[in-house]
Amino acid sequence: LDSKPYMWGDINVSAFVDNLSKQGITDIKVEDSPTGGRIVHLTDDDILIQLEEGSTHIICDSDESLRTKIRDALVKCLNRL
Amino acid sequence: IVMKDNKLRLIDPSEAMKELGLPEHKIRFTSTLALENEGTVTQTIDKIFNLVKKRLKSASVQHSTDGSITISDSVLIKVSGDDEESEKDVLLSWSYQDEELGSYLQRLLKAGLHVDS
């Protein structure tokens, strides 16, 4: 199994939302999180993306194709080592 | 490999980013799926453990003291639910570095535990 590169940088939320839209995902709601980060909620599929400084957590019970679209939209916002 | 003060060193990528002043960004995925399995939560965990161990011969698969399963460095599997109910909730979590492993385990668990081969 190949391992993926390590990523660095900060997520620009509007660039991330733009990337999601380009993937055809448009049911996007962005909120502030209690911990000072942002929460991106994809309302139609009940997917939560928690953006914090230094980390992102994607909580997704949906199908694999949607998860990989979100992953790719996120990775485009970061630099790889 | 990092070169510093004209010396080459092999260090952990997270450590390398710190030394280079790059802010690491960790990506993690969590997915919960429903799994049909008669028997208790503990029996379900044991079945998953045996299946994963069988399929991933080269990976480090371990039982944690809290009943969860850890695989490689970043993959975590937890089972919850009612011992009397046949449907259990399986939480699977993995980091971007273990993306292929996480995705594989998701497919494996979605296929269910009835096919034990």
N, CA and C atoms of all chains as a GROMACS GRO file, in nm:
protein
  594
    1LEU      N    1   0.084  -0.121   0.000
    1LEU     CA    2   0.000   0.000   0.000
    1LEU      C    3   0.088   0.126   0.000
    2ASP      N    4   0.057   0.216  -0.092
    2ASP     CA    5   0.134   0.340  -0.098
    2ASP      C    6   0.085   0.437   0.008
    3SER      N    7   0.180   0.512   0.065
    3SER     CA    8   0.133   0.613   0.159
    3SER      C    9   0.131   0.748   0.088
    4LYS      N   10   0.042   0.834   0.134
    4LYS     CA   11   0.022   0.965   0.071
    4LYS      C   12   0.125   1.065   0.125
    5PRO      N   13   0.147   1.174   0.050
    5PRO     CA   14   0.244   1.272   0.100
    5PRO      C   15   0.192   1.346   0.224
    6TYR      N   16   0.283   1.403   0.296
    6TYR     CA   17   0.245   1.487   0.410
    6TYR      C   18   0.210   1.626   0.355
    7MET      N   19   0.110   1.692   0.416
    7MET     CA   20   0.063   1.820   0.365
    7MET      C   21   0.098   1.931   0.463
    8TRP      N   22   0.116   2.051   0.406
    8TRP     CA   23   0.140   2.164   0.494
    8TRP      C   24   0.072   2.289   0.438
    9GLY      N   25   0.049   2.384   0.528
    9GLY     CA   26  -0.015   2.510   0.489
    9GLY      C   27  -0.147   2.528   0.561
   10ASP      N   28  -0.215   2.637   0.528
   10ASP     CA   29  -0.346   2.664   0.589
   10ASP      C   30  -0.454   2.655   0.483
   11ILE      N   31  -0.573   2.618   0.526
   11ILE     CA   32  -0.685   2.609   0.432
   11ILE      C   33  -0.752   2.746   0.420
   12ASN      N   34  -0.762   2.795   0.298
   12ASN     CA   35  -0.841   2.914   0.272
   12ASN      C   36  -0.984   2.865   0.247
   13VAL      N   37  -1.075   2.900   0.338
   13VAL     CA   38  -1.209   2.842   0.335
   13VAL      C   39  -1.282   2.874   0.204
   14SER      N   40  -1.270   2.999   0.156
   14SER     CA   41  -1.343   3.030   0.032
   14SER      C   42  -1.285   2.955  -0.088
   15ALA      N   43  -1.153   2.934  -0.090
   15ALA     CA   44  -1.093   2.855  -0.198
   15ALA      C   45  -1.141   2.710  -0.191
   16PHE      N   46  -1.154   2.658  -0.069
   16PHE     CA   47  -1.203   2.521  -0.049
   16PHE      C   48  -1.348   2.508  -0.098
   17VAL      N   49  -1.430   2.607  -0.061
   17VAL     CA   50  -1.572   2.606  -0.103
   17VAL      C   51  -1.580   2.614  -0.256
   18ASP      N   52  -1.495   2.697  -0.317
   18ASP     CA   53  -1.490   2.707  -0.464
   18ASP      C   54  -1.456   2.573  -0.526
   19ASN      N   55  -1.355   2.506  -0.468
   19ASN     CA   56  -1.314   2.374  -0.520
   19ASN      C   57  -1.427   2.272  -0.507
   20LEU      N   58  -1.502   2.278  -0.396
   20LEU     CA   59  -1.615   2.186  -0.378
   20LEU      C   60  -1.721   2.213  -0.486
   21SER      N   61  -1.748   2.341  -0.511
   21SER     CA   62  -1.848   2.378  -0.612
   21SER      C   63  -1.807   2.326  -0.749
   22LYS      N   64  -1.677   2.337  -0.779
   22LYS     CA   65  -1.628   2.288  -0.908
   22LYS      C   66  -1.648   2.137  -0.922
   23GLN      N   67  -1.653   2.068  -0.808
   23GLN     CA   68  -1.675   1.922  -0.809
   23GLN      C   69  -1.825   1.890  -0.814
   24GLY      N   70  -1.907   1.995  -0.823
   24GLY     CA   71  -2.052   1.975  -0.831
   24GLY      C   72  -2.121   1.971  -0.697
   25ILE      N   73  -2.049   2.005  -0.590
   25ILE     CA   74  -2.109   2.005  -0.455
   25ILE      C   75  -2.151   2.149  -0.423
   26THR      N   76  -2.280   2.170  -0.404
   26THR     CA   77  -2.327   2.308  -0.388
   26THR      C   78  -2.407   2.332  -0.258
   27ASP      N   79  -2.442   2.225  -0.188
   27ASP     CA   80  -2.521   2.241  -0.064
   27ASP      C   81  -2.427   2.271   0.054
   28ILE      N   82  -2.359   2.385   0.047
   28ILE     CA   83  -2.250   2.412   0.142
   28ILE      C   84  -2.288   2.522   0.241
   29LYS      N   85  -2.274   2.490   0.369
   29LYS     CA   86  -2.301   2.589   0.473
   29LYS      C   87  -2.174   2.601   0.558
   30VAL      N   88  -2.123   2.723   0.575
   30VAL     CA   89  -2.001   2.742   0.655
   30VAL      C   90  -2.036   2.811   0.786
   31GLU      N   91  -1.991   2.755   0.896
   31GLU     CA   92  -2.016   2.813   1.028
   31GLU      C   93  -1.886   2.825   1.106
   32ASP      N   94  -1.887   2.911   1.208
   32ASP     CA   95  -1.772   2.918   1.299
   32ASP      C   96  -1.784   2.803   1.398
   33SER      N   97  -1.671   2.742   1.434
   33SER     CA   98  -1.677   2.635   1.534
   33SER      C   99  -1.646   2.694   1.672
   34PRO      N  100  -1.693   2.629   1.778
   34PRO     CA  101  -1.668   2.682   1.914
   34PRO      C  102  -1.519   2.689   1.949
   35THR      N  103  -1.438   2.610   1.876
   35THR     CA  104  -1.294   2.607   1.908
   35THR      C  105  -1.213   2.707   1.826
   36GLY      N  106  -1.282   2.793   1.752
   36GLY     CA  107  -1.212   2.897   1.677
   36GLY      C  108  -1.186   2.863   1.531
   37GLY      N  109  -1.223   2.743   1.490
   37GLY     CA  110  -1.206   2.704   1.350
   37GLY      C  111  -1.335   2.726   1.273
   38ARG      N  112  -1.349   2.657   1.162
   38ARG     CA  113  -1.470   2.668   1.082
   38ARG      C  114  -1.526   2.527   1.060
   39ILE      N  115  -1.658   2.521   1.043
   39ILE     CA  116  -1.722   2.394   1.011
   39ILE      C  117  -1.791   2.409   0.876
   40VAL      N  118  -1.756   2.322   0.783
   40VAL     CA  119  -1.823   2.322   0.654
   40VAL      C  120  -1.923   2.206   0.656
   41HIS      N  121  -2.050   2.239   0.641
   41HIS     CA  122  -2.156   2.138   0.648
   41HIS      C  123  -2.215   2.118   0.508
   42LEU      N  124  -2.208   1.997   0.458
   42LEU     CA  125  -2.271   1.967   0.329
   42LEU      C  126  -2.409   1.910   0.363
   43THR      N  127  -2.508   1.996   0.358
   43THR     CA  128  -2.638   1.967   0.419
   43THR      C  129  -2.712   1.850   0.354
   44ASP      N  130  -2.705   1.835   0.222
   44ASP     CA  131  -2.781   1.728   0.155
   44ASP      C  132  -2.734   1.589   0.199
   45ASP      N  133  -2.605   1.575   0.224
   45ASP     CA  134  -2.551   1.443   0.257
   45ASP      C  135  -2.510   1.431   0.403
   46ASP      N  136  -2.535   1.535   0.481
   46ASP     CA  137  -2.501   1.538   0.623
   46ASP      C  138  -2.353   1.503   0.646
   47ILE      N  139  -2.269   1.576   0.576
   47ILE     CA  140  -2.124   1.557   0.590
   47ILE      C  141  -2.067   1.679   0.662
   48LEU      N  142  -1.983   1.656   0.761
   48LEU     CA  143  -1.921   1.766   0.835
   48LEU      C  144  -1.771   1.769   0.808
   49ILE      N  145  -1.721   1.888   0.782
   49ILE     CA  146  -1.577   1.904   0.763
   49ILE      C  147  -1.530   2.008   0.864
   50GLN      N  148  -1.451   1.964   0.960
   50GLN     CA  149  -1.405   2.055   1.067
   50GLN      C  150  -1.267   2.106   1.030
   51LEU      N  151  -1.258   2.236   1.005
   51LEU     CA  152  -1.131   2.297   0.967
   51LEU      C  153  -1.072   2.368   1.088
   52GLU      N  154  -0.956   2.323   1.131
   52GLU     CA  155  -0.887   2.386   1.243
   52GLU      C  156  -0.747   2.425   1.195
   53GLU      N  157  -0.680   2.506   1.275
   53GLU     CA  158  -0.543   2.540   1.241
   53GLU      C  159  -0.459   2.411   1.250
   54GLY      N  160  -0.401   2.370   1.142
   54GLY     CA  161  -0.315   2.252   1.142
   54GLY      C  162  -0.383   2.118   1.121
   55SER      N  163  -0.516   2.118   1.114
   55SER     CA  164  -0.584   1.990   1.091
   55SER      C  165  -0.723   2.006   1.032
   56THR      N  166  -0.764   1.904   0.958
   56THR     CA  167  -0.901   1.898   0.905
   56THR      C  168  -0.954   1.758   0.932
   57HIS      N  169  -1.079   1.752   0.977
   57HIS     CA  170  -1.144   1.624   1.005
   57HIS      C  171  -1.270   1.615   0.917
   58ILE      N  172  -1.273   1.514   0.832
   58ILE     CA  173  -1.388   1.495   0.742
   58ILE      C  174  -1.472   1.380   0.795
   59ILE      N  175  -1.594   1.412   0.836
   59ILE     CA  176  -1.683   1.309   0.892
   59ILE      C  177  -1.789   1.278   0.786
   60CYS      N  178  -1.775   1.163   0.725
   60CYS     CA  179  -1.853   1.134   0.605
   60CYS      C  180  -1.896   0.988   0.604
   61ASP      N  181  -2.028   0.965   0.614
   61ASP     CA  182  -2.078   0.827   0.610
   61ASP      C  183  -2.127   0.794   0.470
   62SER      N  184  -2.112   0.890   0.380
   62SER     CA  185  -2.169   0.875   0.247
   62SER      C  186  -2.082   0.788   0.157
   63ASP      N  187  -2.118   0.785   0.031
   63ASP     CA  188  -2.044   0.698  -0.060
   63ASP      C  189  -1.902   0.747  -0.086
   64GLU      N  190  -1.821   0.655  -0.134
   64GLU     CA  191  -1.678   0.679  -0.152
   64GLU      C  192  -1.650   0.788  -0.256
   65SER      N  193  -1.732   0.797  -0.360
   65SER     CA  194  -1.702   0.895  -0.465
   65SER      C  195  -1.716   1.037  -0.411
   66LEU      N  196  -1.813   1.060  -0.324
   66LEU     CA  197  -1.831   1.193  -0.265
   66LEU      C  198  -1.715   1.224  -0.170
   67ARG      N  199  -1.673   1.125  -0.092
   67ARG     CA  200  -1.562   1.145   0.001
   67ARG      C  201  -1.433   1.181  -0.074
   68THR      N  202  -1.408   1.113  -0.184
   68THR     CA  203  -1.285   1.142  -0.259
   68THR      C  204  -1.291   1.280  -0.326
   69LYS      N  205  -1.412   1.324  -0.364
   69LYS     CA  206  -1.427   1.459  -0.421
   69LYS      C  207  -1.391   1.564  -0.316
   70ILE      N  208  -1.439   1.542  -0.192
   70ILE     CA  209  -1.409   1.636  -0.083
   70ILE      C  210  -1.259   1.634  -0.054
   71ARG      N  211  -1.202   1.515  -0.049
   71ARG     CA  212  -1.058   1.499  -0.023
   71ARG      C  213  -0.977   1.576  -0.127
   72ASP      N  214  -1.011   1.558  -0.254
   72ASP     CA  215  -0.936   1.624  -0.361
   72ASP      C  216  -0.950   1.776  -0.355
   73ALA      N  217  -1.072   1.823  -0.322
   73ALA     CA  218  -1.096   1.968  -0.311
   73ALA      C  219  -1.012   2.026  -0.198
   74LEU      N  220  -0.994   1.949  -0.092
   74LEU     CA  221  -0.917   1.994   0.024
   74LEU      C  222  -0.766   1.994  -0.004
   75VAL      N  223  -0.720   1.885  -0.062
   75VAL     CA  224  -0.577   1.868  -0.088
   75VAL      C  225  -0.525   1.977  -0.184
   76LYS      N  226  -0.612   2.022  -0.276
   76LYS     CA  227  -0.575   2.129  -0.370
   76LYS      C  228  -0.543   2.260  -0.298
   77CYS      N  229  -0.596   2.276  -0.175
   77CYS     CA  230  -0.572   2.399  -0.099
   77CYS      C  231  -0.441   2.394  -0.020
   78LEU      N  232  -0.373   2.279  -0.022
   78LEU     CA  233  -0.254   2.262   0.062
   78LEU      C  234  -0.129   2.238  -0.023
   79ASN      N  235  -0.015   2.246   0.041
   79ASN     CA  236   0.112   2.215  -0.025
   79ASN      C  237   0.157   2.077   0.022
   80ARG      N  238   0.222   2.004  -0.068
   80ARG     CA  239   0.269   1.872  -0.027
   80ARG      C  240   0.420   1.876   0.000
   81LEU      N  241   0.459   1.790   0.093
   81LEU     CA  242   0.602   1.787   0.129
   81LEU      C  243   0.679   1.706   0.026
   82ILE      N  244   1.451   1.300   0.392
   82ILE     CA  245   1.592   1.338   0.414
   82ILE      C  246   1.601   1.490   0.424
   83VAL      N  247   1.666   1.537   0.527
   83VAL     CA  248   1.682   1.681   0.546
   83VAL      C  249   1.830   1.714   0.548
   84MET      N  250   1.867   1.825   0.477
   84MET     CA  251   2.006   1.867   0.481
   84MET      C  252   2.014   1.996   0.563
   85LYS      N  253   2.092   1.991   0.667
   85LYS     CA  254   2.108   2.107   0.753
   85LYS      C  255   2.253   2.115   0.798
   86ASP      N  256   2.308   2.234   0.796
   86ASP     CA  257   2.449   2.254   0.834
   86ASP      C  258   2.540   2.157   0.758
   87ASN      N  259   2.509   2.139   0.628
   87ASN     CA  260   2.587   2.050   0.541
   87ASN      C  261   2.584   1.903   0.583
   88LYS      N  262   2.483   1.867   0.661
   88LYS     CA  263   2.473   1.726   0.701
   88LYS      C  264   2.339   1.671   0.653
   89LEU      N  265   2.342   1.549   0.602
   89LEU     CA  266   2.216   1.485   0.560
   89LEU      C  267   2.164   1.398   0.675
   90ARG      N  268   2.034   1.413   0.702
   90ARG     CA  269   1.977   1.330   0.809
   90ARG      C  270   1.844   1.274   0.763
   91LEU      N  271   1.812   1.153   0.809
   91LEU     CA  272   1.684   1.091   0.778
   91LEU      C  273   1.596   1.106   0.901
   92ILE      N  274   1.488   1.186   0.886
   92ILE     CA  275   1.401   1.206   1.001
   92ILE      C  276   1.254   1.192   0.961
   93ASP      N  277   1.169   1.178   1.059
   93ASP     CA  278   1.026   1.165   1.042
   93ASP      C  279   0.971   1.289   0.968
   94PRO      N  280   0.876   1.272   0.871
   94PRO     CA  281   0.826   1.387   0.796
   94PRO      C  282   0.770   1.501   0.883
   95SER      N  283   0.698   1.465   0.990
   95SER     CA  284   0.642   1.568   1.079
   95SER      C  285   0.756   1.650   1.142
   96GLU      N  286   0.861   1.579   1.180
   96GLU     CA  287   0.977   1.643   1.241
   96GLU      C  288   1.046   1.733   1.138
   97ALA      N  289   1.055   1.682   1.013
   97ALA     CA  290   1.119   1.759   0.906
   97ALA      C  291   1.046   1.890   0.881
   98MET      N  292   0.913   1.885   0.882
   98MET     CA  293   0.834   2.006   0.859
   98MET      C  294   0.858   2.109   0.969
   99LYS      N  295   0.869   2.060   1.092
   99LYS     CA  296   0.897   2.150   1.206
   99LYS      C  297   1.031   2.219   1.185
  100GLU      N  298   1.132   2.140   1.147
  100GLU     CA  299   1.267   2.195   1.129
  100GLU      C  300   1.272   2.296   1.015
  101LEU      N  301   1.189   2.272   0.912
  101LEU     CA  302   1.188   2.361   0.796
  101LEU      C  303   1.092   2.480   0.817
  102GLY      N  304   1.022   2.480   0.929
  102GLY     CA  305   0.929   2.590   0.959
  102GLY      C  306   0.801   2.584   0.877
  103LEU      N  307   0.765   2.463   0.829
  103LEU     CA  308   0.641   2.449   0.751
  103LEU      C  309   0.528   2.405   0.842
  104PRO      N  310   0.414   2.476   0.838
  104PRO     CA  311   0.304   2.435   0.926
  104PRO      C  312   0.232   2.311   0.872
  105GLU      N  313   0.251   2.198   0.940
  105GLU     CA  314   0.189   2.072   0.895
  105GLU      C  315   0.037   2.082   0.902
  106HIS      N  316  -0.030   2.022   0.805
  106HIS     CA  317  -0.176   2.016   0.810
  106HIS      C  318  -0.217   1.869   0.804
  107LYS      N  319  -0.277   1.821   0.913
  107LYS     CA  320  -0.317   1.680   0.921
  107LYS      C  321  -0.461   1.665   0.872
  108ILE      N  322  -0.484   1.562   0.791
  108ILE     CA  323  -0.619   1.536   0.741
  108ILE      C  324  -0.663   1.401   0.794
  109ARG      N  325  -0.786   1.398   0.847
  109ARG     CA  326  -0.838   1.274   0.904
  109ARG      C  327  -0.981   1.251   0.853
  110PHE      N  328  -1.014   1.125   0.830
  110PHE     CA  329  -1.149   1.089   0.786
  110PHE      C  330  -1.213   1.000   0.891
  111THR      N  331  -1.342   1.019   0.912
  111THR     CA  332  -1.417   0.929   0.999
  111THR      C  333  -1.546   0.889   0.929
  112SER      N  334  -1.573   0.762   0.931
  112SER     CA  335  -1.693   0.711   0.866
  112SER      C  336  -1.758   0.608   0.958
  113THR      N  337  -1.890   0.615   0.971
  113THR     CA  338  -1.960   0.517   1.053
  113THR      C  339  -2.049   0.434   0.962
  114LEU      N  340  -2.044   0.304   0.979
  114LEU     CA  341  -2.129   0.219   0.896
  114LEU      C  342  -2.201   0.116   0.982
  115ALA      N  343  -2.316   0.074   0.934
  115ALA     CA  344  -2.394  -0.027   1.005
  115ALA      C  345  -2.353  -0.165   0.956
  116LEU      N  346  -2.333  -0.254   1.052
  116LEU     CA  347  -2.285  -0.388   1.017
  116LEU      C  348  -2.378  -0.492   1.080
  117GLU      N  349  -2.423  -0.586   0.998
  117GLU     CA  350  -2.510  -0.693   1.048
  117GLU      C  351  -2.423  -0.800   1.113
  118ASN      N  352  -2.438  -0.820   1.242
  118ASN     CA  353  -2.368  -0.931   1.307
  118ASN      C  354  -2.440  -0.970   1.436
  119GLU      N  355  -2.492  -1.092   1.438
  119GLU     CA  356  -2.555  -1.145   1.560
  119GLU      C  357  -2.444  -1.163   1.663
  120GLY      N  358  -2.477  -1.149   1.789
  120GLY     CA  359  -2.375  -1.165   1.893
  120GLY      C  360  -2.345  -1.032   1.959
  121THR      N  361  -2.257  -1.036   2.056
  121THR     CA  362  -2.228  -0.916   2.135
  121THR      C  363  -2.134  -0.821   2.059
  122VAL      N  364  -2.119  -0.702   2.117
  122VAL     CA  365  -2.027  -0.603   2.061
  122VAL      C  366  -1.884  -0.661   2.062
  123THR      N  367  -1.848  -0.724   2.173
  123THR     CA  368  -1.713  -0.783   2.186
  123THR      C  369  -1.689  -0.891   2.080
  124GLN      N  370  -1.791  -0.972   2.055
  124GLN     CA  371  -1.777  -1.076   1.953
  124GLN      C  372  -1.760  -1.015   1.814
  125THR      N  373  -1.832  -0.903   1.793
  125THR     CA  374  -1.821  -0.834   1.662
  125THR      C  375  -1.680  -0.779   1.645
  126ILE      N  376  -1.626  -0.717   1.752
  126ILE     CA  377  -1.490  -0.664   1.745
  126ILE      C  378  -1.391  -0.777   1.714
  127ASP      N  379  -1.409  -0.890   1.783
  127ASP     CA  380  -1.318  -1.003   1.762
  127ASP      C  381  -1.323  -1.052   1.618
  128LYS      N  382  -1.445  -1.056   1.562
  128LYS     CA  383  -1.461  -1.102   1.423
  128LYS      C  384  -1.391  -1.006   1.328
  129ILE      N  385  -1.410  -0.876   1.352
  129ILE     CA  386  -1.345  -0.774   1.265
  129ILE      C  387  -1.193  -0.788   1.278
  130PHE      N  388  -1.146  -0.803   1.402
  130PHE     CA  389  -1.002  -0.815   1.428
  130PHE      C  390  -0.943  -0.933   1.349
  131ASN      N  391  -1.012  -1.049   1.357
  131ASN     CA  392  -0.962  -1.168   1.288
  131ASN      C  393  -0.963  -1.150   1.136
  132LEU      N  394  -1.070  -1.087   1.087
  132LEU     CA  395  -1.081  -1.064   0.943
  132LEU      C  396  -0.970  -0.971   0.893
  133VAL      N  397  -0.949  -0.860   0.966
  133VAL     CA  398  -0.848  -0.762   0.926
  133VAL      C  399  -0.708  -0.822   0.933
  134LYS      N  400  -0.684  -0.899   1.038
  134LYS     CA  401  -0.553  -0.963   1.054
  134LYS      C  402  -0.523  -1.060   0.939
  135LYS      N  403  -0.627  -1.130   0.900
  135LYS     CA  404  -0.615  -1.228   0.791
  135LYS      C  405  -0.587  -1.157   0.658
  136ARG      N  406  -0.658  -1.045   0.636
  136ARG     CA  407  -0.644  -0.974   0.508
  136ARG      C  408  -0.518  -0.888   0.500
  137LEU      N  409  -0.477  -0.834   0.613
  137LEU     CA  410  -0.362  -0.743   0.613
  137LEU      C  411  -0.245  -0.808   0.687
  138LYS      N  412  -0.188  -0.905   0.623
  138LYS     CA  413  -0.084  -0.984   0.691
  138LYS      C  414   0.038  -0.902   0.732
  139SER      N  415   0.070  -0.800   0.649
  139SER     CA  416   0.194  -0.726   0.677
  139SER      C  417   0.171  -0.606   0.770
  140ALA      N  418   0.046  -0.570   0.794
  140ALA     CA  419   0.022  -0.451   0.877
  140ALA      C  420   0.021  -0.487   1.025
  141SER      N  421   0.046  -0.385   1.107
  141SER     CA  422   0.041  -0.407   1.250
  141SER      C  423  -0.102  -0.384   1.299
  142VAL      N  424  -0.171  -0.493   1.333
  142VAL     CA  425  -0.311  -0.485   1.377
  142VAL      C  426  -0.315  -0.516   1.526
  143GLN      N  427  -0.369  -0.423   1.605
  143GLN     CA  428  -0.367  -0.444   1.750
  143GLN      C  429  -0.500  -0.415   1.817
  144HIS      N  430  -0.526  -0.492   1.922
  144HIS     CA  431  -0.641  -0.470   2.009
  144HIS      C  432  -0.598  -0.368   2.113
  145SER      N  433  -0.675  -0.262   2.135
  145SER     CA  434  -0.642  -0.168   2.242
  145SER      C  435  -0.717  -0.208   2.369
  146THR      N  436  -0.673  -0.152   2.480
  146THR     CA  437  -0.734  -0.190   2.608
  146THR      C  438  -0.881  -0.147   2.615
  147ASP      N  439  -0.917  -0.040   2.542
  147ASP     CA  440  -1.057   0.006   2.545
  147ASP      C  441  -1.147  -0.072   2.448
  148GLY      N  442  -1.093  -0.178   2.388
  148GLY     CA  443  -1.175  -0.262   2.300
  148GLY      C  444  -1.168  -0.222   2.153
  149SER      N  445  -1.103  -0.110   2.122
  149SER     CA  446  -1.095  -0.071   1.981
  149SER      C  447  -0.978  -0.143   1.913
  150ILE      N  448  -0.973  -0.130   1.780
  150ILE     CA  449  -0.866  -0.192   1.702
  150ILE      C  450  -0.784  -0.080   1.638
  151THR      N  451  -0.652  -0.090   1.646
  151THR     CA  452  -0.569   0.007   1.575
  151THR      C  453  -0.485  -0.067   1.471
  152ILE      N  454  -0.473  -0.004   1.356
  152ILE     CA  455  -0.398  -0.064   1.245
  152ILE      C  456  -0.299   0.040   1.193
  153SER      N  457  -0.177  -0.006   1.167
  153SER     CA  458  -0.073   0.084   1.122
  153SER      C  459  -0.061   0.194   1.230
  154ASP      N  460  -0.033   0.316   1.194
  154ASP     CA  461  -0.022   0.420   1.297
  154ASP      C  462  -0.153   0.494   1.320
  155SER      N  463  -0.233   0.504   1.214
  155SER     CA  464  -0.342   0.601   1.223
  155SER      C  465  -0.483   0.544   1.214
  156VAL      N  466  -0.498   0.417   1.183
  156VAL     CA  467  -0.633   0.366   1.160
  156VAL      C  468  -0.695   0.314   1.289
  157LEU      N  469  -0.820   0.352   1.312
  157LEU     CA  470  -0.890   0.313   1.434
  157LEU      C  471  -1.027   0.255   1.398
  158ILE      N  472  -1.062   0.143   1.461
  158ILE     CA  473  -1.195   0.085   1.442
  158ILE      C  474  -1.259   0.066   1.578
  159LYS      N  475  -1.383   0.118   1.592
  159LYS     CA  476  -1.456   0.103   1.718
  159LYS      C  477  -1.595   0.048   1.687
  160VAL      N  478  -1.645  -0.039   1.773
  160VAL     CA  479  -1.778  -0.094   1.752
  160VAL      C  480  -1.866  -0.055   1.870
  161SER      N  481  -1.989  -0.012   1.839
  161SER     CA  482  -2.083   0.018   1.946
  161SER      C  483  -2.220  -0.038   1.908
  162GLY      N  484  -2.307  -0.043   2.005
  162GLY     CA  485  -2.441  -0.096   1.980
  162GLY      C  486  -2.489  -0.181   2.096
  163ASP      N  487  -2.602  -0.244   2.072
  163ASP     CA  488  -2.668  -0.325   2.174
  163ASP      C  489  -2.635  -0.472   2.148
  164ASP      N  490  -2.592  -0.544   2.253
  164ASP     CA  491  -2.557  -0.686   2.237
  164ASP      C  492  -2.674  -0.768   2.182
  165GLU      N  493  -2.797  -0.723   2.215
  165GLU     CA  494  -2.916  -0.798   2.173
  165GLU      C  495  -2.954  -0.771   2.027
  166GLU      N  496  -2.910  -0.657   1.975
  166GLU     CA  497  -2.946  -0.621   1.837
  166GLU      C  498  -2.844  -0.679   1.739
  167SER      N  499  -2.892  -0.719   1.621
  167SER     CA  500  -2.799  -0.777   1.524
  167SER      C  501  -2.720  -0.668   1.450
  168GLU      N  502  -2.774  -0.546   1.446
  168GLU     CA  503  -2.702  -0.440   1.376
  168GLU      C  504  -2.612  -0.363   1.471
  169LYS      N  505  -2.484  -0.353   1.434
  169LYS     CA  506  -2.386  -0.279   1.516
  169LYS      C  507  -2.334  -0.159   1.438
  170ASP      N  508  -2.293  -0.056   1.511
  170ASP     CA  509  -2.233   0.060   1.445
  170ASP      C  510  -2.081   0.045   1.449
  171VAL      N  511  -2.020   0.059   1.334
  171VAL     CA  512  -1.874   0.049   1.327
  171VAL      C  513  -1.818   0.185   1.287
  172LEU      N  514  -1.734   0.242   1.373
  172LEU     CA  515  -1.667   0.367   1.342
  172LEU      C  516  -1.528   0.336   1.290
  173LEU      N  517  -1.500   0.391   1.173
  173LEU     CA  518  -1.368   0.370   1.111
  173LEU      C  519  -1.306   0.507   1.089
  174SER      N  520  -1.184   0.526   1.138
  174SER     CA  521  -1.118   0.655   1.126
  174SER      C  522  -0.974   0.636   1.078
  175TRP      N  523  -0.929   0.722   0.986
  175TRP     CA  524  -0.793   0.707   0.934
  175TRP      C  525  -0.738   0.841   0.888
  176SER      N  526  -0.606   0.849   0.881
  176SER     CA  527  -0.544   0.973   0.836
  176SER      C  528  -0.519   0.967   0.685
  177TYR      N  529  -0.496   1.084   0.626
  177TYR     CA  530  -0.470   1.092   0.482
  177TYR      C  531  -0.349   1.006   0.442
  178GLN      N  532  -0.250   0.993   0.531
  178GLN     CA  533  -0.132   0.912   0.499
  178GLN      C  534  -0.169   0.764   0.482
  179ASP      N  535  -0.275   0.722   0.550
  179ASP     CA  536  -0.320   0.583   0.538
  179ASP      C  537  -0.448   0.573   0.454
  180GLU      N  538  -0.459   0.663   0.358
  180GLU     CA  539  -0.578   0.675   0.275
  180GLU      C  540  -0.617   0.543   0.205
  181GLU      N  541  -0.520   0.477   0.147
  181GLU     CA  542  -0.552   0.354   0.073
  181GLU      C  543  -0.598   0.243   0.168
  182LEU      N  544  -0.534   0.238   0.283
  182LEU     CA  545  -0.571   0.139   0.384
  182LEU      C  546  -0.712   0.167   0.437
  183GLY      N  547  -0.740   0.294   0.467
  183GLY     CA  548  -0.873   0.333   0.518
  183GLY      C  549  -0.982   0.303   0.418
  184SER      N  550  -0.957   0.337   0.295
  184SER     CA  551  -1.054   0.315   0.188
  184SER      C  552  -1.078   0.164   0.167
  185TYR      N  553  -0.971   0.087   0.175
  185TYR     CA  554  -0.981  -0.059   0.160
  185TYR      C  555  -1.065  -0.118   0.274
  186LEU      N  556  -1.038  -0.073   0.397
  186LEU     CA  557  -1.110  -0.126   0.514
  186LEU      C  558  -1.258  -0.088   0.508
  187GLN      N  559  -1.286   0.029   0.454
  187GLN     CA  560  -1.425   0.072   0.440
  187GLN      C  561  -1.500  -0.023   0.346
  188ARG      N  562  -1.436  -0.057   0.236
  188ARG     CA  563  -1.498  -0.150   0.139
  188ARG      C  564  -1.513  -0.289   0.203
  189LEU      N  565  -1.410  -0.331   0.275
  189LEU     CA  566  -1.410  -0.463   0.338
  189LEU      C  567  -1.525  -0.476   0.439
  190LEU      N  568  -1.539  -0.373   0.524
  190LEU     CA  569  -1.642  -0.379   0.628
  190LEU      C  570  -1.782  -0.362   0.570
  191LYS      N  571  -1.794  -0.282   0.464
  191LYS     CA  572  -1.924  -0.265   0.399
  191LYS      C  573  -1.974  -0.396   0.339
  192ALA      N  574  -1.878  -0.481   0.299
  192ALA     CA  575  -1.915  -0.610   0.240
  192ALA      C  576  -1.970  -0.705   0.347
  193GLY      N  577  -1.947  -0.673   0.475
  193GLY     CA  578  -2.003  -0.753   0.584
  193GLY      C  579  -1.909  -0.861   0.632
  194LEU      N  580  -1.951  -0.925   0.742
  194LEU     CA  581  -1.864  -1.024   0.805
  194LEU      C  582  -1.903  -1.168   0.769
  195HIS      N  583  -2.013  -1.180   0.693
  195HIS     CA  584  -2.060  -1.315   0.661
  195HIS      C  585  -1.966  -1.389   0.566
  196VAL      N  586  -1.893  -1.310   0.482
  196VAL     CA  587  -1.796  -1.374   0.392
  196VAL      C  588  -1.662  -1.375   0.466
  197ASP      N  589  -1.630  -1.487   0.523
  197ASP     CA  590  -1.507  -1.493   0.602
  197ASP      C  591  -1.400  -1.570   0.527
  198SER      N  592  -1.344  -1.504   0.427
  198SER     CA  593  -1.239  -1.571   0.350
  198SER      C  594  -1.124  -1.476   0.323
   0.00000   0.00000   0.00000
